[in-house]
């Protein structure tokens, strides 16, 4: 991924790509690039959420 995105920026991009991919007039062969980018963003978002979850758990377990 280019520059470090925030979770919110990545999620917004992912939501826009989903709209393109799910559009009624979308051609399967025509959305390959968007699908690949969406998968990268999804992976990024999952990793970010896992990191936040670990941070929260660490904070909660210290109390």
C-alpha positions, 0 to 999 in steps of 0.5 A: 500500500502506498503511504500509511493510511489511517484505518478510517481512510482505508475503510472509506476507500474500501466502501467506495470499491465495494460500491463499484464492485457491487454495481448492477452494471459491473462486469466481472472481468472489469472489476479485477483491479478494484477487487484486488485493491479491496482485498488489500484494504480489507487485509490492512483494516483487519490488521489495524483492528487486531492491533487495536484489540491487542492494545485494548486488551493490554490496557484492560489487563493492567487494571 
